Amino acid sequence: MLFSSQIFLWFFLPLVLLGYGIAPGLKAKNTVLLVFSLLFYARGEPKYIILMILSICLNYVFGLGIQKAGENRGKRTILLWACAGINLCLLGYFKYFNFFLQIGNRLLGGEVLAYRDIALPIGISFYTFQAMSYVIDVWKGENKAQKNLWDLALYISFFPQLIAGPIVKYHDIEKQLVERKTDLSGFCYGIKRFCYGLGKKVIISNSMALAADQIYGLPLQHVGTALAWSAVGLYTLQIYFDFSGYSDMAIGLGRMFGFRFMENFNYPYLSKSVTEFWRRWHISLSTWFRVYVYIPLGGNRKGVYRTYLNLFIVFCLTGLWHGAALNFVFWGIYYGILIVLERMTGKKPGWLGTMFLVVIGWLMFRVTSMRGILILLKNMFVPCAGLYPVELYITPKTLLLAAAGILLCGPLQALFPGLKKCLFDEEHIGVLDIVSMAAIFLYSVLLLISSTYNPFIYFRF
């Protein structure tokens, strides 16, 4: 179930708000949220609700076991590795089993290994990482094990950030599970963030996606230079407004129920280096890999060359986390090389250079076949007319929305800091805010009613 779907907007959300509002106390409110979160997941993946419940119970038991081990560091570590291993095996089986079989068949020179019909459970990467962070933090002593199974279940399954993040660390909301208040200003701010996120997703991202998907659906060898650059430019806007819009909606929904989630985006297309880009893009994922992979590997504490290796490993894993396909692997390697080169040379490519590198990276992210990537790269840099005219796919409306997207992805907020302050103002909801929210919401709903085209990129991760 997408946040930008009719069933969510008109049925699920009103029902959960009603149930939450009439629940008499915080424990009852948490129960309402847990029940609706499980229903939310079951609506999209009824057969895999058991898998998520298994994940919850697994991490609950291991968390208690690690805490019970007390000062016995050896036992604590064994339990941690066992828990991480089971989590990663579950994730690996559902997400990567056929991918590694495919690699094996290529190495063996034929269809020697039989593929399995395995459907990818929605959001498994997100809730697995959240669950693992909880157990690791118990092992590190940053928080105590949660004795209440239902509170831990709510943390892992909470529907606003269940299928697309942000990835929330347990100790960030541990107190919020048992001590939070939902006041009017917070609720109104939640509505504002949700409406703005909905507009980013439905008005801008969906429009960019419609044109980009049409172009990428063509025989790529016949896509000319202008159309190839247009397609990757549209996708650059699509993925930002798609994912940041969804994060805004998640943050807004969380605030409606009294939760504060970390910001997941900070205008990444204003970055002047690739390192800065990754500090601004999908912040919760970058933070997770820094805390739970980069630092345990040694971070920058074991010499220059070990630091380079650690950075490279992190970005290779980041690429693999995004999907079980070679293009994601090479996308991770691509960024690993860029980050290491920046660290080695101390030089930054500047805004234009960074955006050029990011756009090329999005081409690798979008096109699943390596042959297709190479064809488009050639056509982008070796001028060719192609068979398809640009105006056939890029309409005046698409151009207008693309121009609006370019301005709204950071430049306008940088030029007018008051606009950014207004967007993130939690205390004051003025008349202009109300009018803007109503207009964005109504126009988004009209677009959803008039079209069934409503893709979501990170839904498959």
C-alpha positions in Angstrom: 0.0 0.0 0.0 1.5 3.3 -1.1 1.0 6.5 0.9 0.1 8.1 -2.4 -2.8 5.7 -3.1 -6.5 6.2 -2.8 -7.0 3.4 -0.3 -4.4 4.8 2.0 -5.6 8.4 1.8 -9.3 7.8 2.2 -9.6 4.5 4.2 -6.4 3.4 6.0 -5.2 6.8 7.3 -8.6 8.1 8.5 -9.2 4.8 10.3 -5.8 4.7 12.1 -6.2 8.4 13.1 -9.6 7.7 14.5 -8.5 4.6 16.3 -5.5 6.4 17.7 -7.5 9.4 18.7 -10.1 7.5 20.7 -7.6 5.1 22.4 -7.6 6.0 26.1 -3.9 5.8 26.9 -0.4 5.5 25.4 -0.4 1.7 25.7 -3.7 1.5 23.9 -2.5 4.0 21.3 0.6 1.9 20.7 -1.6 -1.2 20.3 -3.7 0.6 17.7 -0.6 1.6 15.8 0.9 -2.0 16.0 -2.4 -3.6 14.7 -2.7 -1.1 11.9 1.0 -1.4 11.0 0.6 -5.2 10.6 -2.6 -4.7 8.6 -0.7 -2.2 6.4 2.0 -4.7 5.7 -0.4 -7.6 5.2 -2.4 -5.5 2.7 0.7 -5.6 0.3 2.4 -8.8 1.4 -0.1 -11.1 3.2 2.1 -14.2 3.0 5.2 -12.4 4.3 3.6 -11.0 7.4 4.8 -14.2 9.1 8.3 -13.4 8.0 8.3 -10.0 9.6 6.7 -11.4 12.8 9.5 -14.0 12.8 12.1 -11.2 12.5 10.5 -9.3 15.3 10.5 -12.3 17.6 14.0 -13.4 16.6 15.5 -10.0 17.5 13.4 -9.7 20.6 14.8 -13.0 22.0 18.4 -12.3 21.0 18.2 -8.8 22.5 17.1 -10.3 25.8 19.7 -13.0 25.6 22.5 -10.5 25.0 21.4 -8.4 28.0 21.1 -11.5 30.2 24.6 -12.5 29.4 25.7 -9.5 31.4 29.5 -9.1 31.5 30.2 -12.3 29.7 31.5 -10.6 26.6 32.3 -13.9 24.8 28.7 -15.1 25.1 27.3 -11.7 24.2 29.4 -11.6 21.0 28.4 -15.2 20.0 24.7 -14.2 20.4 25.3 -11.0 18.4 26.9 -12.9 15.5 24.3 -15.6 15.6 21.5 -13.0 15.4 23.2 -10.9 12.7 23.9 -14.1 10.7 20.2 -15.3 10.9 19.0 -11.8 9.9 21.4 -11.6 7.0 20.6 -15.1 5.9 16.9 -14.3 5.7 17.7 -11.1 3.8 20.2 -12.9 1.6 17.8 -15.7 0.7 14.9 -13.6 -0.3 16.8 -10.8 -1.9 20.0 -12.3 -3.3 19.6 -16.1 -3.7 18.8 -16.0 -7.5 21.3 -13.2 -8.0 24.1 -15.4 -6.8 22.8 -18.3 -8.8 22.9 -16.1 -11.9 26.5 -15.3 -11.2 27.3 -19.0 -10.6 25.6 -19.9 -13.9 27.7 -17.3 -15.8 30.9 -18.7 -14.3 29.9 -22.2 -15.1 28.9 -21.3 -18.7 25.3 -22.4 -18.7 22.0 -22.8 -16.8 23.5 -25.4 -14.4 21.9 -24.1 -11.2 18.1 -23.9 -11.1 16.5 -20.6 -10.1 13.7 -20.4 -7.6 10.5 -18.5 -7.7 11.2 -16.1 -4.8 9.1 -12.9 -4.4 11.0 -10.1 -2.6 9.2 -9.2 0.6 8.4 -5.5 0.6 10.6 -3.4 2.8 12.7 -6.3 4.0 16.0 -4.4 3.7 14.6 -1.5 5.8 13.1 -3.5 8.7 16.0 -6.0 8.8 18.5 -3.1 9.2 16.3 -1.5 11.9 16.1 -4.8 13.8 19.8 -5.4 13.5 20.6 -1.9 14.8 18.5 -2.6 17.9 20.4 -5.8 18.7 23.8 -4.3 18.0 23.0 -1.3 20.2 22.0 -3.7 23.0 25.3 -5.5 22.6 27.2 -2.1 22.7 25.3 -1.1 25.8 23.7 2.0 24.2 20.3 0.8 25.2 18.7 -1.9 27.3 16.8 -4.8 25.7 13.1 -4.1 25.3 11.2 -6.4 27.6 7.9 -5.5 26.1 7.5 -7.5 22.8 4.7 -5.2 21.6 6.8 -2.1 21.8 9.7 -3.7 19.9 7.2 -5.0 17.4 5.9 -1.4 16.9 9.4 -0.1 16.5 10.2 -2.6 13.7 6.8 -2.6 12.0 5.6 1.0 12.4 4.0 1.7 9.0 5.2 5.2 8.2 8.8 4.1 7.8 8.3 0.4 7.3 8.8 0.0 3.5 11.0 3.0 2.6 12.6 4.4 5.7 14.0 6.5 7.1 15.9 3.8 8.9 15.3 4.6 12.6 17.8 3.5 15.2 16.1 2.1 18.3 17.7 4.4 20.9 16.5 7.4 18.9 12.9 6.6 19.6 13.1 4.3 22.7 11.7 7.0 25.0 9.1 8.1 22.4 7.6 4.6 22.6 6.7 5.1 26.2 6.8 8.9 26.7 5.4 11.1 23.9 2.6 13.6 23.5 0.7 14.4 20.3 -0.1 18.1 20.5 -1.9 20.2 18.0 1.1 22.0 16.6 2.9 18.7 16.0 -0.1 17.2 14.4 -0.5 20.2 12.1 3.2 20.1 11.2 2.8 16.4 10.4 0.0 17.2 8.0 2.1 19.9 6.4 5.1 17.6 5.8 2.8 14.9 4.5 1.1 17.2 2.0 4.4 18.6 0.8 5.8 15.1 0.4 2.6 13.9 -1.4 3.0 16.8 -3.9 6.7 16.0 -4.5 5.8 12.4 -5.2 2.6 12.8 -7.2 2.9 16.1 -9.0 6.7 16.1 -9.9 8.1 12.6 -9.6 5.2 10.8 -11.3 5.4 13.3 -14.2 9.1 12.8 -14.6 8.7 9.0 -14.3 6.1 8.8 -17.1 8.5 10.4 -19.6 11.6 8.7 -18.4 10.1 5.3 -18.4 8.8 5.8 -22.0 12.3 6.7 -23.1 14.1 3.9 -21.3 11.5 1.5 -22.7 12.8 2.2 -26.3 15.5 0.2 -28.1 18.4 2.0 -26.4 20.7 1.8 -29.4 18.3 4.1 -31.3 18.1 6.7 -28.5 19.9 9.8 -29.6 22.2 12.1 -27.6 19.6 14.7 -26.7 17.0 12.1 -25.7 19.5 10.1 -23.7 20.5 13.2 -21.7 16.9 14.2 -21.3 16.0 10.7 -19.9 18.8 10.7 -17.3 17.9 14.3 -16.3 14.3 13.4 -15.8 15.3 10.3 -13.8 17.6 12.4 -11.6 14.6 14.6 -10.7 12.2 11.6 -10.5 14.3 9.6 -7.9 14.9 12.7 -5.7 11.3 13.8 -5.6 10.1 10.2 -5.3 12.2 9.2 -2.4 12.5 12.5 -0.6 8.7 13.0 -1.0 8.1 9.6 0.5 10.5 10.4 3.4 8.6 13.7 4.0 5.3 11.8 4.1 6.9 9.3 6.6 8.2 12.0 8.8 4.8 13.8 8.6 2.9 10.7 9.5 5.3 10.0 12.4 4.6 13.5 13.8 0.9 13.0 13.6 1.4 10.2 16.1 3.9 12.0 18.3 7.1 10.5 16.8 10.1 12.4 15.6 12.1 10.8 12.8 15.5 12.0 11.5 15.6 13.9 8.3 16.5 11.7 5.4 17.5 14.4 2.8 19.2 17.7 3.0 19.1 19.1 -0.6 21.7 16.7 -1.9 21.7 18.3 -5.4 23.4 21.4 -3.9 26.5 19.3 -3.0 30.0 20.4 -4.1 31.6 17.0 -3.7 30.6 13.4 -3.8 31.3 13.0 -0.1 29.0 15.8 0.6 26.3 14.3 -1.6 26.3 11.2 0.5 26.0 13.2 3.7 22.9 14.8 2.2 21.3 11.8 0.4 19.5 9.0 2.2 21.0 10.2 5.4 19.6 7.4 7.6 21.2 4.7 5.3 24.5 6.5 5.2 24.4 6.8 9.0 23.6 3.1 9.4 26.6 2.0 7.3 28.9 4.5 9.1 27.9 3.4 12.6 27.5 -0.4 12.0 30.0 -1.1 9.2 32.6 1.6 8.6 33.4 2.3 12.3 33.6 -1.5 13.2 35.9 -2.1 10.3 38.2 0.5 11.8 37.0 3.7 10.2 39.9 6.0 9.8 41.8 4.8 12.8 44.0 2.1 11.2 46.0 4.1 8.6 45.3 5.8 5.3 45.1 2.7 3.1 42.9 0.9 5.5 40.6 3.9 5.5 40.4 3.8 1.7 39.6 0.1 1.9 36.9 0.6 4.5 35.2 3.4 2.5 35.3 1.2 -0.6 33.8 -1.8 1.2 31.0 0.4 2.6 30.0 1.7 -0.8 30.1 -1.7 -2.4 27.7 -2.9 0.3 25.6 0.2 -0.2 25.2 -0.7 -3.9 24.4 -4.3 -3.1 21.8 -3.2 -0.5 19.9 -1.4 -3.2 19.3 -4.4 -5.3 20.3 -7.9 -6.5 21.6 -6.9 -9.9 25.0 -6.2 -11.4 24.1 -2.5 -12.1 23.7 -1.9 -8.4 27.0 -3.6 -7.7 28.8 -1.4 -10.2 26.9 1.6 -9.0 28.3 0.9 -5.5 31.8 0.3 -6.9 31.5 3.6 -8.9 30.8 5.6 -5.8 33.4 3.7 -3.8 36.1 4.8 -6.3 34.9 8.4 -6.4 34.9 8.7 -2.6 38.3 7.2 -2.3 39.7 9.4 -5.0 38.3 12.5 -3.2 39.9 11.3 0.0 43.2 10.6 -1.7 43.6 13.8 -3.6 41.8 16.2 -1.3 40.2 17.8 -4.3 36.5 18.4 -4.7 34.8 18.5 -8.2 32.6 21.5 -7.3 28.9 21.7 -7.8 28.8 21.2 -11.6 31.3 18.3 -11.5 29.5 16.6 -8.6 26.1 16.9 -10.4 27.7 15.4 -13.6 29.1 12.5 -11.6 25.7 12.0 -9.8 23.8 12.0 -13.1 26.1 9.4 -14.6 25.6 7.4 -11.4 21.8 7.5 -11.8 22.1 6.2 -15.3 23.8 3.1 -13.8 21.2 2.9 -11.2 18.2 3.1 -13.6 19.4 0.8 -16.5 19.6 -2.8 -15.3 21.7 -4.3 -18.1 25.4 -3.4 -18.4 25.1 -3.5 -22.2 22.3 -0.9 -22.0 24.4 1.3 -19.7 27.3 1.2 -22.2 25.1 1.9 -25.1 23.6 5.0 -23.5 26.9 6.3 -22.3 28.3 6.0 -25.8 25.2 7.8 -27.2 25.5 10.5 -24.6 29.1 11.4 -25.3 29.3 10.6 -29.0 26.7 12.8 -30.8 24.0 10.9 -32.7 20.5 11.8 -33.8 18.8 8.6 -33.0 15.4 7.5 -34.4 13.1 9.2 -31.8 12.6 13.0 -31.6 12.8 14.5 -28.1 9.5 16.4 -28.5 7.7 13.1 -28.8 8.4 12.3 -25.2 9.1 15.7 -23.6 5.9 17.7 -23.6 5.7 21.4 -22.6 4.0 20.2 -19.3 7.0 17.9 -18.6 9.4 20.8 -19.3 7.5 23.1 -17.0 7.4 20.6 -14.1 11.1 19.7 -14.7 12.0 23.4 -14.4 9.9 23.6 -11.2 11.7 20.4 -9.9 15.1 21.9 -10.7 14.3 25.0 -8.7 12.6 23.2 -5.8 15.3 20.6 -5.3 17.5 23.1 -3.6 18.4 26.3 -5.6 15.3 28.2 -4.6 15.7 27.3 -1.0 19.4 28.4 -1.1 18.5 31.7 -2.7 15.6 32.3 -0.3 16.5 30.9 3.1 13.1 32.1 4.4 11.4 29.6 2.2 13.3 26.7 3.7 12.6 28.0 7.2 8.9 28.2 6.4 8.8 24.7 5.1 10.4 23.3 8.3 8.7 25.6 10.7 7.0 23.4 13.3 5.6 26.1 15.5 3.7 28.4 13.1 1.2 27.2 10.6 -0.1 30.3 8.8 -2.8 30.9 6.3 -0.4 30.6 3.4 0.7 27.1 4.7 -3.0 26.0 4.9 -3.8 27.3 1.4 -0.7 25.7 0.0 -1.3 22.4 1.7 -4.9 22.3 0.5 -4.0 23.2 -3.0 -1.2 20.6 -3.2 -3.4 17.9 -1.6 -6.3 18.5 -3.9 -4.2 18.7 -7.1 -2.4 15.5 -6.1 -5.7 13.7 -5.5 -7.0 14.9 -8.9 -3.9 13.5 -10.5 -4.2 10.2 -8.7 -7.9 9.9 -9.7 -7.2 10.7 -13.4 -4.2 8.3 -13.7 -3.3 4.9 -12.5 0.4 5.6 -13.1 1.9 5.8 -9.6 5.3 4.1 -9.5 7.6 4.1 -6.4 11.3 3.3 -6.9 12.3 2.3 -3.4 9.2 0.0 -3.0 11.3 -2.9 -4.2 14.2 -2.4 -1.8 
